[in-house]
Amino acid sequence: MNANDLKWITSGNLEHNPFYFSIPEKLDKFGYCIDMSGYGEGKADKAQLCILDAANKKEEPNILIICPDGCKESWYLNLLKGVGLDFKFVNAAHDAVTFFSAETSNLMLLDEKVLAEGEGSAFDPIRKSGILWDLVIIDGAGAVDGMIPSLYTENFGMKTNRLLIFAPYPSEYTTAPDGIKDIVKALMSDSAKAAAVDSLVLDENMMKFTMDSPLVNYPKEEDGDSHLRIERYAFPEADIPQTLHIEDQGGRYSHGGNVFEEYNLPERSIYQKPSFTRSDAETLKNKDKKLAKFLEVIDGIMNSDDKTAIVYFKSEATIDYIEKILTSIYYDKTGSILFLEKASFDVRRMKQWYETVPSRRVKVVLTVDKLSESIGIYSPITHIINYELPDSPVELQQRYKRRGVSPSGTQPEFIIFMDDNKLFDSRVLGKALAGNLYKAFRMNVPSENILFSVEGIEDILVDIIADIKYVADYTGAVGSSFDIISKFRQDYNVPAARQLTTAAKTHEYASRKLKTLASALGAADMVEDKDLDKEALKGKILQTVRMIRSGYAYFDKDMSIKAVPRGTAQTKEFKEFAGYLDGNPFNLGLKNARDELKKAVSGKNEFVYIKDAIMQIPDTLKPAVLYNIWIYWHKTLGIGGSYAEFIKAYNEGVI
């Protein structure tokens, strides 16, 4: 077996997508690459391809990944389970950096907040060593409000030969990500390549594939529809009387769907218990119609052999509520329920995973939005469930794009709940979420958004424009309107910082929101008249919605939504590049390695010695190659036992 082929077995778990392969090529050509592909989709595979490329180019590579707090565990698990490379955590702990030497290989994962600590931080020994990184990867894709360039331009204090940035998705982008340009100039070791970043221009042409630019903006092309599923439920009106509504300073429960946080129902005394019995769960299910509908959905997943759901929440109260419900109903399957915020880095689960214990496979993951795209669980996601909705279209799309460690072959179902009472999920979707439409797209940079796959979204948009126009007109004509202002704040989740306490302030805010929404949908002139023609407005909005669904949308300079068609990236250059990949070392080497590994198990003794071939591989790659050989033999060919047994056999020289 050729060691040069064997080492490429490490790429076997990754998606061999031409767009992804273009990134290490761009790093070779430009020294840096800025990936602006919407919501960071595919960033785990993209990063791993670049890491493997760097590890194959240098015997002892220095590779650093920087990510936000809340993403480090999922990045770590993804790297370990996806490729088999062990990156060392660097967190704020005093002894976080141990056994460091700039002369040896360093694979490190840094919590971004450590950069903010400056002098004397746990990262100081590395910063002061003068180390030159071979590859730095910055994960900013989950930063809805944008990155903080000063952490890198002022606090980082080191250089790198190659730099990959997964750009954030703030709606504030206008003509260029200037802060990201500053990061490139501060970190790149090649000053000439760094200076070239000033010439970058962001426009809709970024969607067209080219190797002549370090920019990437290729949303993952997917076959078929969005697999969006709406689950409807309704409360009997008598069950939620207004007299039992819980009033508080924050207004209505922001994210909908937890009746016990909004209404002081008799069953709330059970809801507030620290744990539930099976009888408690049944009582709550009979009262909480949202819970009952959710349990209908989740039961088929919990009792399946091949399904895994990730369930999203926005509040600690509700995620705690659902965990207690699930553990009381599925008391014999608690090992299949993972509450990430409580056990995001569970060594016991890691051991079970390496020993391939099928009965302990996670089937339901409960989490909030502070999560990396690569969530580090053991199987592909088949269902993405929104138990609570965010009030940002960006966060909704980020949920849609998170798929777990491996591609699932088919798109997972994306589930949204809707209540016919229009008090819970329907209110949040129709007002708080759709009302923040201006956050859904970027200036000049095309992308997509699952929000526009919701059936009847045009009706929702017409209703909120009519509603906001009414509020703007009413508060502009009267001196006092406490009830109108209060309901407006509650319905649209208006932050308290806006201080909408007077008619004048509310009129100003509502008028601005109305103008922004109407302009985005190409209907600015239709909201200027005193009387709104809702039928004509619906016709106009429906045209815009159809345009958005047909391609990738963006805001033009007037903040109107435009779109480029799907397939825009499939240029002649892309087809030539995709053809060239047939001879790429990743693909050729992987094919040859698999052929050799099949031969290795075809004889009487099943296994042959591969130790000599492994010894020819750089130390950094040895564990990754061994791990991926096991993955291929065990999970693809169905040969052998656990990874622990595989390593034991390898160490004893019987493989």
PEMO-V533527 format. One record per backbone hydrogen bond with DSSP energy under -1.0 kcal/mol. CO is the residue of the C=O (numbers start at 1). NH is the residue of the N-H. If there is no record, write none. Layout:
co: [CO;CO]
nh: [NH;NH]
//
This chain:
co: [2;2;3;5;6;7;8;9;11;15;17;18;20;21;22;23;24;25;26;27;31;33;34;35;36;37;40;42;43;44;45;46;47;48;49;50;51;52;53;54;61;62;62;63;64;65;66;67;68;71;72;73;74;75;76;77;78;79;79;79;88;90;93;101;106;107;108;109;110;111;112;114;115;118;121;123;124;133;135;136;137;138;140;142;143;148;149;149;150;150;159;160;162;163;164;165;166;170;175;176;177;178;179;180;181;182;183;184;187;190;191;192;194;195;196;197;203;204;205;214;216;227;229;231;233;236;241;242;244;248;255;258;259;262;263;265;266;267;268;270;277;278;279;280;281;282;283;284;288;289;290;291;292;293;294;295;298;299;301;308;308;309;310;311;312;312;315;316;317;318;319;320;321;322;323;324;325;326;330;333;334;336;336;338;339;339;346;347;348;349;350;351;352;353;354;357;358;363;364;365;366;367;369;382;383;384;385;385;392;393;394;395;396;397;399;403;408;413;414;415;416;418;419;424;425;426;427;428;429;431;433;434;436;437;442;447;449;450;451;454;456;457;458;459;460;461;462;463;464;465;466;467;468;469;470;471;472;474;474;481;482;483;484;485;486;487;488;489;495;496;499;502;503;504;505;506;507;508;509;510;511;512;513;514;515;516;517;518;519;520;532;533;534;535;536;537;538;539;540;541;542;543;544;545;546;548;550;552;553;554;555;556;560;562;564;565;567;569;571;572;573;574;575;576;577;579;580;581;584;585;586;587;588;589;590;591;592;593;594;595;596;599;603;605;610;611;614;618;618;621;622;623;624;625;626;627;628;629;630;631;632;632;633;642;643;644;645;646;647;648;649;650]
nh: [5;6;7;8;9;10;11;12;14;17;21;22;23;25;26;27;28;29;30;31;163;165;216;167;38;39;43;46;47;48;49;50;51;52;53;54;55;56;57;58;106;134;135;108;137;110;139;112;71;75;76;77;78;79;80;81;82;83;84;85;109;111;96;104;63;88;65;90;67;114;115;117;118;121;124;127;128;161;64;164;66;166;143;144;146;151;152;153;154;155;133;189;136;33;138;35;140;173;202;178;181;182;183;184;185;186;187;188;160;194;195;196;197;198;199;200;206;207;208;34;36;414;416;418;420;239;244;245;264;251;389;261;263;246;265;268;269;271;272;273;281;282;283;284;285;286;287;288;292;293;294;295;296;297;298;299;302;303;304;382;383;365;385;367;387;388;319;320;321;322;323;324;325;326;327;328;329;330;333;336;337;363;364;366;342;343;350;351;352;353;354;355;357;356;643;360;361;309;338;311;340;313;371;413;310;415;312;387;396;397;398;399;400;401;402;381;410;384;229;386;231;233;422;428;429;430;431;433;434;435;436;437;439;440;555;553;452;453;454;457;460;461;462;463;464;465;466;467;468;469;470;471;472;473;474;475;476;477;478;485;486;487;488;489;490;491;492;494;498;499;501;506;507;508;509;510;511;512;513;514;515;516;517;518;519;520;521;523;522;561;534;537;538;539;540;541;542;543;544;545;546;547;548;549;550;551;566;564;447;562;444;559;556;554;552;568;570;571;575;576;577;578;579;580;581;582;583;584;588;589;590;591;592;593;594;595;596;597;598;599;600;602;606;607;614;615;617;621;622;625;626;627;628;629;630;631;632;633;634;635;636;637;639;646;647;648;649;650;651;652;654;653]
//
